[in-house]
Amino acid sequence: MKPALIVENVYKKYSRNAHAHLDYGIRDLFNTLMGHRQRLALRADEFYAVENVSFQLDQGDSLGLIGRNGSGKTTLLRMCNGLIKPDGGRIMVDGRVQALIALGAGFNPKLSGRENIYNAAAVMGMNSRQTRAIFDEIVQFSELEEFIDSPIGTYSSGMYARLGFSVSVHLQPDVLLIDEILSVGDHAFQNKCFRKLHQIKKQGVTFVLVSHSQTHIVQMCERAIWLHQGRLMQLGPSTEVVQAYLDFLDQENLERLREQPDGAEAAPSRPKEEKRQPIPPAGARISEATRKAAADGLYHAVYDEQDRVEDVRLEFYAGDSPVDVVTMHQRLTIRYSFRLRQPVTDLNVSLVFYRADGLQLSTISTLNGHLLRDFHEGQIECEVEIEDFCLVPGTYVLMMPIHEGQSYLYRNVVKEFVVRSNGRLSWAVLDFPYRYRVLSKTPR
Amino acid sequence: MKIYTAEAEVLQFRHVWTEMIRGIIHSRYLAYRLFLKDLRAEYSRLKFSLVWDFLEPLMLALVFIALMRSGVVSDRGIAMPPAVFITFGVLLWMTFSEAVTMPLGVVGKSRHLVTQTSIVPEALILSVVWRVAFNSIFRIAILAIVAAALGSLSPVGFLKFLLLFPAIVLLGLALGILLAPFNTIYNDIGRFVNILLRPLMYASPVLYARSMHPLLDTFNACSPVSIVLVNLRSLATRNVLEQPGLLASCVGMSLLFLVGWFIFHVSIPVVAERA
């Protein structure tokens, strides 16, 4: 197969300092005009946004680029499109390249959708006749027939993105570079975009997809590259690369938890008999970011006055060991205790699980079965067993509301924990425990 | 196959010129669309769009005619009515000034296109040419009307004026595109040029035929913009070339334009990341 995109030992450097960035720009411009090659060595305040990256794509190949923000994905994509020059190495592209770096690049909000389509097509090198030939298809795909003669400044952001995507994918590129733009529009349109990309893929268009979504990468791309701080960490089949990236994120979350203020080690391996040791105070290993998120109301109300409840303690146990890192589908035990400063008559305790970004996932409450409803005073200690902990890998937060009737006695983050992969690919929020049986595989 | 490297393109001289010429040929339609886009966006909130373009030079001409009639401006040392002299001078200077400043800001104005699409640099240059040419139509029409109304129009000379008119645009463009890449990184260049153009207008034979200062006369005798402006004015009104050095100026400005174009072409990928 003929190569469509060859990237050989490519480097790109940027400056962290805004003034230096411009000063270096003038120097680089003079160097270019004097015929000098760009120097690869870093100057003061500079860093490599892309460092020694190489790969090759044949015609019809699809490649996913994953990595954290600032890992060099967009910079690499821009160099492949010739928008910026590499500082080292070389990039060879065969065919017409279309980059979807920002949907609707060059659109003018004062002009109608119709005029902007013609302008965008002209930027791609199409003349008026060629644009007329695909115009109806673009409008039909964007579902904007009714508004195509309205100024696009009056469009909603979703309509704007739909038009931008529609124009870009209908311009018949040989190589399509897509930069994290598939989260636009409503779900129906997102699905439509994916169907279109699959169709383009079948037509033999080579494409590079930048995405933070492992689902997009695995579904759309045979191969993937994981970039970290500009360096190529892994190149290979997309499922393997995505898994390696997720493991890396798990490890990073784990290290973050280990660096919490009290210096407590996450997931220390302690002997079985230590299980009977006192439960550690709740909320001892909460990161500053989570404390701030809680204070900002991301996990709803916080009531942490210790006027009616004191000495709140909570710990997770996997098997016999206390843990801050839970492996997906592990058996998990949660033990908690607190002391009531005055007698209460209608006590209830909930354990509310949130994803770190504030998505509420599940609640375990003593309201089911009225476990603590009767009159209480003094020390309360409970244990909850979860047979199969099926949250997908990520960082989570546990809120613990303690009520007397409708009133809070206490409500605060009691635990921040990480779920890591057990090796199975998982998506969305939950990974159901399941058994899969293929009943027949009969050839036609 | 396109190859992007860290090598300076300047060294691949023949390849760059081939790309530049190819760029001009292939980006004609795109340049026209970019010109239309800017024009329509500018006119989108105007009810009498073209009227304003026509009114600006017309008002200037009427003011100078009124000043001439009231005797504020005299016809000392000039072979045409002072209103014709000044109107030609001011409107030609406006064209030159526009041809310098428009390319200076074209990369910044088209930032989204330059940073997010692989736009051909020549399309940006051609779109500026379209715009300057469009604005010039109104000025040329007013010049013809004023010269005819005050009995100073030479029909044959005016045809020659039309043929030579692109020279003043070319001169402005040459300076504009030469400085545009630097202005994209640091806007100080544009600020300085804008400040410089104002006193330069008074130093040039725009309002006065003779400066009465030998240093300025020497400057105007050597300045290509003065040479082209004086000859354009004398051609349109009297069908004569008044100041020597026109051919040398035209050759010089053509070479300057080619240098400016070359620099603009090879600089765009370097300045795009800082646009």
Chai-1 contact restraints between the chains, C-beta under 6 A:
chainA,res_idxA,chainB,res_idxB,connection_type,confidence,min_distance_angstrom,max_distance_angstrom,comment,restraint_id
A,L22,B,I185,contact,1.0,0.0,6.0,A-B,restraint_1
A,G25,B,I185,contact,1.0,0.0,6.0,A-B,restraint_2
A,G25,B,R274,contact,1.0,0.0,6.0,A-B,restraint_3
A,I26,B,I185,contact,1.0,0.0,6.0,A-B,restraint_4
A,D28,B,V270,contact,1.0,0.0,6.0,A-B,restraint_5
A,L29,B,S267,contact,1.0,0.0,6.0,A-B,restraint_6
A,L29,B,V270,contact,1.0,0.0,6.0,A-B,restraint_7
A,T32,B,A8,contact,1.0,0.0,6.0,A-B,restraint_8
A,T32,B,V270,contact,1.0,0.0,6.0,A-B,restraint_9
A,G35,B,A8,contact,1.0,0.0,6.0,A-B,restraint_10
A,G35,B,V10,contact,1.0,0.0,6.0,A-B,restraint_11
A,G35,B,L11,contact,1.0,0.0,6.0,A-B,restraint_12
A,H36,B,A8,contact,1.0,0.0,6.0,A-B,restraint_13
A,R37,B,A6,contact,1.0,0.0,6.0,A-B,restraint_14
A,R37,B,E7,contact,1.0,0.0,6.0,A-B,restraint_15
A,Q38,B,A6,contact,1.0,0.0,6.0,A-B,restraint_16
A,N81,B,S118,contact,1.0,0.0,6.0,A-B,restraint_17
A,G82,B,Y4,contact,1.0,0.0,6.0,A-B,restraint_18
A,G82,B,S118,contact,1.0,0.0,6.0,A-B,restraint_19
A,L83,B,A272,contact,1.0,0.0,6.0,A-B,restraint_20
A,I84,B,A272,contact,1.0,0.0,6.0,A-B,restraint_21
A,I84,B,E273,contact,1.0,0.0,6.0,A-B,restraint_22
A,K85,B,P269,contact,1.0,0.0,6.0,A-B,restraint_23
A,P86,B,A6,contact,1.0,0.0,6.0,A-B,restraint_24
A,D87,B,A6,contact,1.0,0.0,6.0,A-B,restraint_25
A,G88,B,A6,contact,1.0,0.0,6.0,A-B,restraint_26
A,R90,B,T5,contact,1.0,0.0,6.0,A-B,restraint_27
A,I91,B,Y4,contact,1.0,0.0,6.0,A-B,restraint_28
A,M92,B,M1,contact,1.0,0.0,6.0,A-B,restraint_29
A,M92,B,I3,contact,1.0,0.0,6.0,A-B,restraint_30
A,V93,B,K2,contact,1.0,0.0,6.0,A-B,restraint_31
A,D94,B,M1,contact,1.0,0.0,6.0,A-B,restraint_32
A,I101,B,Q116,contact,1.0,0.0,6.0,A-B,restraint_33
A,A102,B,Q116,contact,1.0,0.0,6.0,A-B,restraint_34
A,A105,B,H112,contact,1.0,0.0,6.0,A-B,restraint_35
A,A105,B,Q116,contact,1.0,0.0,6.0,A-B,restraint_36
A,A105,B,T117,contact,1.0,0.0,6.0,A-B,restraint_37
A,G106,B,H112,contact,1.0,0.0,6.0,A-B,restraint_38
A,G106,B,L113,contact,1.0,0.0,6.0,A-B,restraint_39
A,G106,B,T117,contact,1.0,0.0,6.0,A-B,restraint_40
A,N108,B,K37,contact,1.0,0.0,6.0,A-B,restraint_41
A,N108,B,A41,contact,1.0,0.0,6.0,A-B,restraint_42
A,K110,B,A41,contact,1.0,0.0,6.0,A-B,restraint_43
A,K110,B,S44,contact,1.0,0.0,6.0,A-B,restraint_44
A,L111,B,R40,contact,1.0,0.0,6.0,A-B,restraint_45
A,N119,B,R33,contact,1.0,0.0,6.0,A-B,restraint_46
A,N119,B,K37,contact,1.0,0.0,6.0,A-B,restraint_47
A,A122,B,Y29,contact,1.0,0.0,6.0,A-B,restraint_48
A,A122,B,L30,contact,1.0,0.0,6.0,A-B,restraint_49
A,A122,B,R33,contact,1.0,0.0,6.0,A-B,restraint_50
A,V123,B,T117,contact,1.0,0.0,6.0,A-B,restraint_51
A,V123,B,I119,contact,1.0,0.0,6.0,A-B,restraint_52
A,N127,B,Y29,contact,1.0,0.0,6.0,A-B,restraint_53
